[in-house]
């Protein structure tokens, strides 16, 4: 009788551990999905800076 109770307790502990592990995995997946993707600088900002640099280069070439 005691052996059957030990087996039942071990089985229940294993099932409980598995369910906790699955719950933690689902929570981690939910957190990963909730984070927005990191983005770089705006392409419009990069293009604007490039135009400014080109214009300055043209001014320098004209001045010298």
Phi and psi restraints in degrees (value plus and minus 20) as a CYANA .aco file:
   2 UNK   PHI     -86.1   -46.1
   2 UNK   PSI     -54.2   -14.2
   3 UNK   PHI     -85.7   -45.7
   3 UNK   PSI     -59.8   -19.8
   4 UNK   PHI     -86.1   -46.1
   4 UNK   PSI     -57.4   -17.4
   5 UNK   PHI     -87.4   -47.4
   5 UNK   PSI     -57.0   -17.0
   6 UNK   PHI     -85.8   -45.8
   6 UNK   PSI     -61.6   -21.6
   7 UNK   PHI     -85.3   -45.3
   7 UNK   PSI     -61.2   -21.2
   8 UNK   PHI     -85.0   -45.0
   8 UNK   PSI     -62.5   -22.5
   9 UNK   PHI     -84.0   -44.0
   9 UNK   PSI     -61.1   -21.1
  10 UNK   PHI     -85.2   -45.2
  10 UNK   PSI     -61.5   -21.5
  11 UNK   PHI     -84.7   -44.7
  11 UNK   PSI     -63.8   -23.8
  12 UNK   PHI     -85.4   -45.4
  12 UNK   PSI     -58.3   -18.3
  13 UNK   PHI     -84.9   -44.9
  13 UNK   PSI     -60.0   -20.0
  14 UNK   PHI     -85.6   -45.6
  14 UNK   PSI     -63.6   -23.6
  15 UNK   PHI     -84.4   -44.4
  15 UNK   PSI     -62.4   -22.4
  16 UNK   PHI     -83.0   -43.0
  16 UNK   PSI     -62.7   -22.7
  17 UNK   PHI     -83.7   -43.7
  17 UNK   PSI     -60.5   -20.5
  18 UNK   PHI     -83.8   -43.8
  18 UNK   PSI     -64.1   -24.1
  19 UNK   PHI     -85.2   -45.2
  19 UNK   PSI     -58.5   -18.5
  20 UNK   PHI     -85.5   -45.5
  20 UNK   PSI     -59.3   -19.3
  21 UNK   PHI     -84.7   -44.7
  21 UNK   PSI     -62.8   -22.8
  22 UNK   PHI     -84.5   -44.5
  22 UNK   PSI     -60.3   -20.3
  23 UNK   PHI     -84.0   -44.0
  23 UNK   PSI     -61.6   -21.6
  24 UNK   PHI     -85.3   -45.3
  24 UNK   PSI     -59.8   -19.8
  25 UNK   PHI     -84.6   -44.6
  25 UNK   PSI     -60.8   -20.8
  26 UNK   PHI     -85.4   -45.4
  26 UNK   PSI     -59.2   -19.2
  27 UNK   PHI     -85.3   -45.3
  27 UNK   PSI     -62.9   -22.9
  28 UNK   PHI     -83.8   -43.8
  28 UNK   PSI     -59.5   -19.5
  29 UNK   PHI     -85.4   -45.4
  29 UNK   PSI     -57.8   -17.8
  30 UNK   PHI     -86.5   -46.5
  30 UNK   PSI     -59.9   -19.9
  31 UNK   PHI     -85.4   -45.4
  31 UNK   PSI     -60.8   -20.8
  32 UNK   PHI     -85.3   -45.3
  32 UNK   PSI     -56.4   -16.4
  33 UNK   PHI     -94.1   -54.1
  33 UNK   PSI     -46.8    -6.8
  34 UNK   PHI     -98.8   -58.8
  34 UNK   PSI     -43.4    -3.4
  35 UNK   PHI     -94.1   -54.1
  35 UNK   PSI     111.2   151.2
  36 UNK   PHI     -93.8   -53.8
  36 UNK   PSI     130.9   170.9
  37 UNK   PHI     -89.5   -49.5
  37 UNK   PSI     120.4   160.4
  38 UNK   PHI     -94.8   -54.8
  38 UNK   PSI     115.0   155.0
  39 UNK   PHI    -137.4   -97.4
  39 UNK   PSI     136.6   176.6
  40 UNK   PHI    -107.9   -67.9
  40 UNK   PSI    -186.7  -146.7
  41 UNK   PHI     -87.5   -47.5
  41 UNK   PSI     138.2   178.2
  42 UNK   PHI     -84.7   -44.7
  42 UNK   PSI     120.5   160.5
  43 UNK   PHI     -87.4   -47.4
  43 UNK   PSI     -50.9   -10.9
  44 UNK   PHI     -85.7   -45.7
  44 UNK   PSI     -58.9   -18.9
  45 UNK   PHI     -85.6   -45.6
  45 UNK   PSI     -61.8   -21.8
  46 UNK   PHI     -84.5   -44.5
  46 UNK   PSI     -63.3   -23.3
  47 UNK   PHI     -84.7   -44.7
  47 UNK   PSI     -58.5   -18.5
  48 UNK   PHI     -84.4   -44.4
  48 UNK   PSI     -64.1   -24.1
  49 UNK   PHI     -83.5   -43.5
  49 UNK   PSI     -58.9   -18.9
  50 UNK   PHI     -83.9   -43.9
  50 UNK   PSI     -61.4   -21.4
  51 UNK   PHI     -83.4   -43.4
  51 UNK   PSI     -61.0   -21.0
  52 UNK   PHI     -82.4   -42.4
  52 UNK   PSI     -64.1   -24.1
  53 UNK   PHI     -84.2   -44.2
  53 UNK   PSI     -59.9   -19.9
  54 UNK   PHI     -84.8   -44.8
  54 UNK   PSI     -61.6   -21.6
  55 UNK   PHI     -84.5   -44.5
  55 UNK   PSI     -62.0   -22.0
  56 UNK   PHI     -83.5   -43.5
  56 UNK   PSI     -59.1   -19.1
  57 UNK   PHI     -84.0   -44.0
  57 UNK   PSI     -61.5   -21.5
  58 UNK   PHI     -84.2   -44.2
  58 UNK   PSI     -59.8   -19.8
  59 UNK   PHI     -83.5   -43.5
  59 UNK   PSI     -63.2   -23.2
  60 UNK   PHI     -84.5   -44.5
  60 UNK   PSI     -60.1   -20.1
  61 UNK   PHI     -85.3   -45.3
  61 UNK   PSI     -57.5   -17.5
  62 UNK   PHI     -92.0   -52.0
  62 UNK   PSI     -54.4   -14.4
  63 UNK   PHI     -93.7   -53.7
  63 UNK   PSI     -49.0    -9.0
